[in-house]
């Protein structure tokens, strides 16, 4: 996401000072937040790739040994905690959460519907996107996700802290 000094990437949250500054100067600010499941967000984190590779080798060898730093990185990938800080400065109706999984839908009409929702939320006029643009939108690169063994993805998705985060995100 855009991080031009405002902490637009929820993975690198803005300081409370920055949030207060935005609230003061842009009191009607509306925020569109693209979210992934905590496990998928973690798997696309370049800082985690070496640790994830070691964990994947461990799962395939049957030892299931998770490096301690990997466990902490997993815990740090919960959007809800980062969103809660923002909610201290802006009301919930100023946020539109969009699941990246929905943007990757094979249904181009669903992608257009999501963009229509964004336009309505931002109070800008409607726009019909060309099929090529909608197709591109759903196929942005997911660097590390594609090389992960299904058993490792399942293991990560079943970890209690990530499941709890996912439930909190669904309730947001």
N, C-alpha and C positions, 0 to 999 in steps of 0.2 A: 504494500500500500504506500501511499504518498507519506513521506516522513519529513517534508520540508520544514523542519523545526517545530512542528506542532504535535508530534507523536501520533501521526495518523495511522501508524501500524500498531495494532493492539499488542503485537509481540514486543514492541519497544514502547511501553506506555509513557505518555507525557507526565511530567511532574504535576503535582497539585498546583503549583504556582502557575504553570502554563495553562492548566484547565481553568483556573480562576481568571487568568488574563483573558482567555477566550470568552468566558462567560460575561465578563465585564464589557469587552469590546464587540462581541458578536452574540448578544443575548438571544437572538432567534436562530442561531446556528442549528442546522439539521445535519445529522451524521449517518452516512450509509456505511455499514460494517459488514464486510464479507467474512463469514466464519466457516471453518472446517471442523470436522470432528476433532477432538483433542489428539487422538492417535494419528490421524492423517496430517494434522498441522505439525505434529512432532516429526513425522517421517519426512516432511518436506523441509525440515530445518537443516541447513548445511552443517551446523555445529554438531549435530547429532549423528551424522553419517558414519564416522569411524566407530563410535560406540555402538551404533545400531548394527554395523557389520559384525562386530565381535559378539553381540547378543544373538544375531542370526546364526552364526557359526555354532554358538553354544546350544541353541534350540535344535539345530540340525544334528548335533552330536548327542543330544538327549540330556545334557546337563542343566539347561535352562538357567544358567548363571547370568544375572543382570548386574552390570557394573553399577556401583553406587551413584556415580555421576549421571549415568543414564536415567536412573530412577528419579533423580532430582530434576533433570531436564523434562522428563515426562510430567512431573508435577507442575512445572512452570508453564505448561502449554494449555492452561485452562483460561479461556476467554472471560468466563463469568467474573472472575476476580478482578480482571482489568476493567471490565464494563462497570462493575460496582463502583469503582473509583469515579468514573465519568458520571455515573448517575447521582453522585453527590453534587454535581455542578449543573447538570442539564436534566430536565424531566424525561421520563421514558418515552414519551410520544415524539421526542426529537431524534430517536434512533430507529433506523430501519435495518434489521438483521437479515442478511441473505446467506443462505447455505450454499457454499461453493459446489456441493454435490448437485444441487438443483440447477446450477448454471451448466453443469456437464451433462445434463439430460440430453438424450438423443432427439428429443422433441423440440424442434426449432420454435414452435409456437409457445412452448413453455418458457424458453429463453426470452422471446419477445414479451411475454406477459410479465416476466420479472423486470425487464427494462421499463415496461409501461408503469409498473408499480413504483420503480425508482423515480420516474418522471413525475408521477402524481405526488409522491412524497416530497420531492424537491420543489413542487409547484412550478414546473416548467412544462411547456407544451409537449404534446405527444410527438413521437417520431417513429416511423416504420423503418426498421433496419433491413438492409439487403441480406439475402440468405447467406452470402459469403461472410458477412460481418458476424452474423449470428453463429455460423459454424465455427469461426475463429474464436469467438468468445468462449465456447464450450471446450476448446481443445488447447488451453494454455498449458505450458509445460509443468509437469509435476516431477521434478528431478529425481528424487529418491524413491518415490512411491512405486514406480514401475518395476524396480529390481528387487522388491521385497518378497520373500517367500510367503505364500498364503498362511502358513502356520504361524509365522512371526506376526503378521498383521492381526490374525485372530487373537494371538496371545496378548498383544498390546491393547487391542480393543476390549479385552476382558479384564484388564487390570482394574481392581476396585477403585483407585483414585480417578482413573480416566472415565470409568462408567459413572461415578458420582458426578464428575464434571459435566459429562454429557447430559445427565438427567437435569442438572441445574440449568444448563444452556437451553434445553428444551422448554423449561418453565419460564425462561426469560421473555 
